[in-house]
């Protein structure tokens, strides 16, 4: 899509900035869906597997911490866990130190799929970023990091 963008998208005002961010979000979603087609999984499901995969072996976390890290409410995370457990990529187990806590752990198949998803997503990201210089990437990352901190602080303030 290389058509000229309308003025309301190019306007330097904060309102237009949020319009541009929304457009970025839609493009990211397209990119993520494209990469996840490699592993026949939704990006939300992959995110849960990738989060577990980043943990040291045995690649496990309490379900409450997992929900916190993937920004999902407990009801929503339970649905994802149920679906992934049925496919055999994760297992639920009771925490031996606190039987009230549930631990979610990657299976061998889950590790394999997480690694394949990591590779597919990396290839897609590298393709998109190839036209940017290292300085441009660093500048964008710094600005996005600042905005993310601001949005997370706002979320924390709303929850307080």
N, C-alpha and C positions, 0 to 999 in steps of 0.2 A: 504494500500500500504506500505509494509514493506521491499521491495527490497532495496538492497544496492544502495546508491546514487552515481552517477558518480563524478569523481574528480572535474569537473568544478562547481559542486554545493557545494562541501565541501571546496574548495579553500578559504583561509581566505582573499583574496583580495577584494577590494571594488566592483569590477565587479561581483564577485560571490555573494557578499552580496545582490546586486540588483536582481540576479537570485533567491536567497533564498526568498527575499521579494516578488517577483512575485509569487513564489510557495505558500507562505503564503497567498497572496491575493486570489489565486485560491482556496485554502482550505477554506478560510473565505467565499468566494462566495458560495461554496458547503454547508457549514454549515448554512449560511443565507437562502439559497434556501430550505434546509431541514426544517428549523424552520418555514419558511413562508408557507410551504405546509399546516400547521395547520390552517392558516387563508385564504388560497387560494388567495394569494396576492404576488406581486413581492416585493423584498426587498426595491427597490426604493420607491414604494408606501407606504410600511410600515414605512420607514424612515420619510416620510412627516407626516404621522399620529402620529408617536412616538414623533416627534419634537413638534407638536401642543399639544400633550397630556402632555408633560412636562411643558407647560405653565400653569399658574394658570387659573382656570375657568374664562371665558368661553372657554379656550383652543383655543385662536385665535392669529393670527399674520398678519401684512401686508404681502402681497404676496412677496414684494421685500425683506423683512427681512427673510422670509421663504426660498426663493431661496438662500440667502446668507448663511444661517445656514446649508442647505442640499447640498451646493456646486453645485448648478445647475444654468445654465444661465436662464434668464427670459423666453426665448422661450421654453426651455425644461420643466421648472416648470409649465408653462401654460398647456402643454399637460398632465402632471400628474394631475394637479388640475382639468382640464376638465374631465379626466377619473374618478377621485375619486368623483367628484360632481355628475356625472351620476349614480354612485353606491349608492349615498345617505349618504356617510360617512363624507363629508364635505359640507359646504355651503360657497358661496361667498356673501359678503355684502359690501356696500359702507361705508367707515369710516365716521361717523357722524361729526367728527372734520375737515375732509379734504375730500371732495367728489371726489377728484382725486385719492385717495388711495383705494385699494381693500383689504379687510380683509378676511382671510380664517379662518373658524371656524369649529371645530369638531362638528358633530351631536352626538346624543346619541348612534347611531349605530357605529359611528366612535370611540367614547370612548371605547365601548365594544370591537371592533376589535383591537384597539391599546393595550388594556390591555391583550387580548388573545395573541397577537403577542409578547408583552413584556415577558409574561410567557414562551411561546414556545422558544423564543430566549435565555432567561435566562437558561432554562433547557439544551439547546444545549451547551451554553458556559460553564456551570458548568460541564457538562460531559467531555468536552475537557480539562478543567483546573484541573480536579480532580487529575491527576497524578503529578501535580506540587506542590511544597511547597509554602507557603506564601512568603518566601524570593525570590524564583525563579520568582513568579508572579510579585513581586515588582520590581525586577531587570529588567525583560522584559518590564514592564510598563514604567519604568524610561527611558530605552533606546528608546522605541518607541515614548515616549513623546518628547524626544530630537530630534529624527529624524523628527517627525511631525512638530515641531517648525521650523526646518531647511527647510523643504519642503515648509511650508507656507510662510516663509520669502523669499524664492526663488520665489514663485508665486507672492508675493507682489512686489518684485524687477522687475519681468518680466512685470507686469502690470503698473509699474511707468513710 
